[in-house]
Amino acid sequence: MLDLKLLQRHPEIVRNALSARRSDINVDAFEELDSRRRTMLTEVEGLKSERNRASNEVARLKRQGENADALIAELGLLSDRIKALDTETEEVKAAQTAWMLTVPNMPHSSVPLGHSEKDNAEVNRWGQPRTFDFAIREHWELGTALNGLDFERGGKLAGARFSVLHGWAARLERSLASFFLDIHTRINRRKEIAPPFIVNSATMTGTGQLPKFAADLFKLEDWDYYLIPTAEVPVTNLYAGEILEASALPLLYVAHTPCFRSEAGSYGKDTRGLIRQHQFNKVEMVTFSHPDTSYDDLETMRRSAEDLLERLELPYRTVVLCTADMGFASAKTYDVEVWLPGQNTYREISSCSNCEDFQSRRANIRFRPEGGGKPEFVHTLNGSGLPTGRTLVAVLENGQQKDGSIVLPKALVPYMGGVEVIEPE
C-alpha cells in the first residue's frame, strides 16, 4: 500500500509511477474521494462548533429559568446531521482504502522503463549452454520414459496440471529441497521457518494477494482460509502488527512449502509438464530490512539464487524487470532464468523482489530506530531459492544423455545416496 500522505500531497508522483507501469488506474478517483472526505470533515467541525455553542446557550437559558425548547430541538437536528456525516465519512474512508489496496507499488528509480517483458534488461549471465549431438527431449518425455514423472495418474487423482513423482523423481525433488535449505541455513545464515500452508484473508491482504488477485487463489469453502500461493505470504506476515528493533535487522528467513495457484489467465500456457502446475514445492527466501540497506540486501538475495544454480552447474541469465513487467507489490525485481535445452530458451526460475514498505504498510510491520524516535516501516524482500519442480526440469534437460539417462549435478550426488546417473530400467 502506498503512503496516504504521498497520494494526498503529491498525486502527480503516483500518476507518473502508474503510467510507467502501464497501469490504467486513475488517481482522479482517489482525489474525488479525498475531496469529499475533506469537505465532510470541514462541515462536521463547523457543526460540532455550532453544537457546542448551542449546548452552552441551553445551559445558560436553563440557569436563568428561560425556555430552551427551540435550541434543544436544534441540538437534536445538529446531532443527527453530525452522526450522518460521521457515517458517510467512514464510508468514504473505506472506499479510499479499498481503492488504495488495488494500486501497485511504485518502481524504484533504477528500474528500466518499458512496455513489455521485451524491455527487461539483462544484468548477468553464467555458464555456457551445452551442445547436443542427438535430438533433445523435453523434461516430460525424459521423466516419463524413466518412470519418474506420472501426469496421467496426477490427472486421475486431481485433474489437469497435477502430477505424481515416483521413485528417483520423488527423491530428487526431496534432495533439491534439502540441498537448497542446507545452503541457505548453513552458508547464507537464514533461519528456517515451517509456516502454516493455510492462512486467513488478513494475511493474504498483508502481502498484496487480496483483494486484487483473488481469482489466482484457492479458497476453502465456508472458511476465511486460503491455500498459500507461496511461503512469502505466511513468512512476511510473521511480524504483522509488531514493532521490531532496528538492531535486529536484517532478519533472514527461508521456508520450504507447497504452493497452490489457480493459474487464472494462463490457460494454454505450459500445459504439459511441471512448468506451470496448480501445486508445486518451493524454497522461499524472505528478508526484513532497514530502509537504508534493503537494496544491498536485494543484491545479496539475488546472488543467493544465482549461487544455487552455479552449484548445480545450470546455465542461467539474470534480468532486471522493466516497469511494465514488475509484480504488483514490487519496487524492483530481478528474474533469474535457467537454460532449458528442451525449449531452447531461458525460463524464469527465481524472482527476487524488494517491496520496500509496500507490504509492511498493509501488514503494519515497523521497526524502532536506534536512539529512539517514531517507529518506521520495514522494507520486505522475497525471492525464490529455488522451486524444486522447475529445478528438477532443468536438471533433467541439461543432464540428458543420448541413451535417455540423466547425469546428475555433483552437488546432488550425496543427497541422492551416491547415485550419479538416473538410468532407464
N, C-alpha and C positions, 0 to 999 in steps of 0.2 A: 504494500500500500504506500502511495506517495504521501509526502508531508502535506497536511491540510494547509498549513501556512504558506507553503510554496504555491499551491494552487490558488489561494486567495490573493496573494501579493504579486505573484509573477506567473500568471496563466500563460503568457507567451512562451515561457521556457518549456512548459509542458506541451503546448501546441507544437513547438518545433521538434520536441522529442518524439511525439506521436507521429508526426509527419515523417521523421527519419525512419521510424519503424514501419512505415506504410500502413499505419492504423487509421481506420475510419471513425474512431471515437471522437465525438465532438465536445470540446471543452465548454462550448456555449451552454450546454445542458447543465453543467455544474454551476456556471456563473449565474444562470437564471435561478437555480435553486438557492444559491448563496445570497442573491439579491432579495429573494422572498424572505429568507431567514432573517436577514438584517432588518428588513422593513418591519417584520412582525416583532422582532426584539425591540426596535425603537418604539413601536406602538405600545407594547406591553410595559416598557419602562415608563412611558407617559401616563398610561392608565393606572399603574401602581402608584405613581406620584399623586395622581388625582384622587385615588382611593385613600391614600394616607391623609390628604388634605380634608377629604370628606369625613373620614373617621374622626379626625381631630375636631372638626366642626360639630359632629354629632355629640361628641363628649362635652363640648362647651355648652351646646344647647341644653343638654340634659342637666348639667350642673346648674344652669340658670332656670331650670324648670320649664323650658320652652319646648314646643312641638318639633320633633326631628323626623317625623314620618316620611316626609318627602326625600330627605337626604338618605334615610335608611333604604328607601326603595331604590334610589340612585346607586347606593353602595351595592345592592344586590345585582343590579344590571352590570355594574363595573366588574364585579367578581365573576359573573357568568361570562363576560367577554374575555376577561383575562384567562379564565380556565379554557375557553375555546381556543384562544391564541396559543396557549401553552401546548395544548394537544396538537394543534396544527404545526407548531414549531418542531415538536418531536417527530412528527411525520415527515417534515421536510429534512430534518437531520438524518432520519433513517434512509430517506431517498438519496441523500448525498453520500452516505456510507455505502449504500448499495451500488451507486454509480462508481465510487472510488474502487470498490472491490473488482470491478471489471477492467480497470485501467492497468496496462502493463508497466513494468519498470522502465526507467529512463536509461538509455545507453550511456556507458562511460565514454569520456571524450576520446579514448584510444580506439574505440570500436569503429571499423571502417563503414562508411555509408554504402548502402547497396539496395538493389531492387529485388534480389532473389539469392538463392544459395550459390549461384554462379559468381557472385561478388565476394564470397568468402576468401580470405587471404591466407595462403599457406605460409607458415612460420617455421616449420621444421619437417625434416624427412630423414628417416633412418632405415637402413637395410636395403638390399638390392633384391627386388622380386626375382624369384627363381625361374629359370627357363626349363621347359619340359620337352623331352623327345618322344612324348606319347600324348594321346588325346586326354586332355584334362577333364576330370569329372567333378561335379559339384558335390557338396557335403552330403546331401540326402542320398545320392547314388552310392557314395562310398560307405556311409554309415549303414545303409540298408543291406548292401552286399555283405558287410561284415557282421550282420545280425546284431547291430548295436542300437540302431535307430528304428523305431516302430511307430510310424504315423498312422497306420491302419487301425491298430488297437487303441491308440490315443484318441482317434476319431470315434471309435466304438464306445469308449468309456465316457467321453465328454462332448466331442464334436470337433468341428474344424479348428485348426490352429492349436491342437493339443498333441502331445507325443508321449511315448513311453521309451525310456532308455533301459537297455538290457546289458547285463554283464559288464564288459570292458567300458562301455559308454557311460554307464551309471558311475562306475569307479572313476573314470576320467573326469567327469564333472565334479565329483566329490574331491578329487585330487586337486583340481584347479582352485576350488574354493579354499581348501586348506593351504595351498601354496600362497594364494593371494593374502589370506589372513595372516599367515606367518610373516610375510614380508612387511605388511602394514603394522603389525604389532611389535615385531622384534627389531625392525630396522627403521621404520617410519614413526615409531613411538606413538601409534594411535591406540586408543583404548577400545577394546572390543565390546560391543553392545548387542544384546539379544532382545530386541523390542517386540511388542505385540505385532501380529500381522493384520489385525483388525483395529481400526481407530474410529473415533467419532467425527461428526461434522465440524466441530470446532477445530480439531487437529487438521483436518483437510483444508479448512479455510486459512489456517495459520501459514501454510506453505504455498497457498495460491491455487490448489486444485479446485476448490469451491469458491464461488459459485460457477465460475466460467467454464470449467471442464467436467461438469457433472456427467456428461454423456460418455466420457472416457473411463469412468469408474464403474466398478462392480459394487452395488449397494445390497445389503442384506434386507430383504423384505420385512417390513414391520419393525425394524430396528434402526436406531440412529448409528448404524455401523457401516463401515466401508472396508473392503479388502484393500490393502495398501498397494499403490502403483510402483512404489519404490521405498527403500528404507529411509530415504531423505525425509519422508513425512513424519514418522514417529520420532526419529532421532533429532531432527531440528526442533521439534516441539517438546523435547525433554525439559527445557527451561522456560516454557510458556508461562508468562505472568511472574517471572522471577527476576531478581537483580543479582548479577554476577559481580565478582570483584575483578577489577582491571588487571590485578597482578596474576590472575589465573589464566588470562588469555594469552595465546590462543588455546582453546580446548579442541583436541583432536580425537575424533571417533571413527570407528569403522563397524559395519554391520553386514552380515550375510543373511539375506531373507529371500523368500519367494516374492515375486512381483506379479500383480494382476492388472491387466489392461484390456479394455474392450476393443481398442484399436478402431474406435469410431472414425469414419472418414478415410480409412486406409484399405478399404476393400479393393481387391485386385492387385495389391502390392505385396510382394514376398509371400505369396500364398503357399509356396512349397518350402518345406524345411523348417529350420529353427530360427530364422532371422526375426520373424515377427509373430510371436506366439501370444496367446492370451495369458499364459502362465509361464514364467521363467525365473531363474535364480540369478541374483546379482550381489556382488560385494560393493557396498557404497561407502564413500568417504564423506564425512560431514565435519566442518570446521566452524567454530565460533571465534571470530576475530575482532581485534581492536580496529576501529576505522582507519587508524594511521598505518596499519601493516597488512590490511586484508588483501591488497594486490600482490604483495610479496608472498602471502600465503596461497594465493591462487596459482602463482608460478610453481610453488612447491607441490601443490596438489596435481597440477598438470604433469610435472616431472615424475611424480609417483606412478601415474597411469602409464606414461611412456616407458618407465623403467621396467614395469611388469612385462610389456611386450618385448623389450630388448632381452630380458632374461629368458623369454620363451622363443627367442630367435625369429620373431614375426615382424616382417617389414611393415612400417606404418608411415603416415604423414600426419601432421597436426595443422589445423586451420583455426583461425580466429573468425567467429561468425560475424557477418555483417549485420547492420541494424535491422534489415528486413527478415533475417533468418533466426534471430535470437528467440529463446524461450521466454514465456510470459514474465517470469519472476527475475530473470537475469539482467544484470547490468553489463556483464561481459562473459562470454563463453568461448572456451576452446573445445573443439571437437578433435579427438584423436581417432584416426581412421586406419584400420588394419587392412593389409592387402589380402584380397580373396582371389586366388587364381581362377577358381571356377566361374567367377563373374568378371574376371579381368578388370577389376577396379578396386579402389579403396572404399571401405564401408565403415561408417561410424561405429565405434566400439566403446567410446567413453566421451562423455560431455562433462567438462569441469567449469563450474559457473560461480561467479561472485554475485550474490544477490544484494550486496550492500545491506541497507537497513529495510529493504522492501518487505521481507518476511518477518523480521523482528518487530516491525511496527504492527503487523497484523496479529502476531502472537504475543506482543508486549514482552520482548526479551531485552533487558537492558543490563548495563554494567555501571558500577560506581567508580568514577575516575579516581585515580590515586591522588591523595591530598585533599579529597573532598570535592564537593560540587554536585550539581544536579545530575542524576543518572542519565546516561545516554544509551541509544540503541546500539546493540552489537551489529556487526556485519556477519551474515551467514553465507557459507560456501558449501557446495556439494559437488561430488564427482563420482563417476563410475570407476570402480577399481578392482575388478572388472566384472562384466556379466559373464557367467560361466558358459552359458549356451552359445553366445556369439564367439567366445574364445575357443570353444570346442570346434565350432565351424572352421575357424582359422587354422587350428592345429590339424584338422583332418585335411583341408585343402592344400595347405602348404607342405604337409608331410607326406602326401600321397606318393606311392610308387607305381611303377608300371604293372606289377602283379596284383595291384589292389590293396596292398598292405599300407600301413601308416607308420612312419618313423616318428617317434615322439621327441619333443624337445628334451634335452639332457636335464633341465631343471625339474622336469616332472617325473623322471625315472624313479627317484627314491619314493615319491608319493604313490607310484604305481607298483610298489613292491619289487622293483628291479626290472619290470617289463620295459623294453626299449622299442619294440615293434608290435603293432597290432596286425596280426596276420589272418588271412582267410582260413576258415575252419576246414 
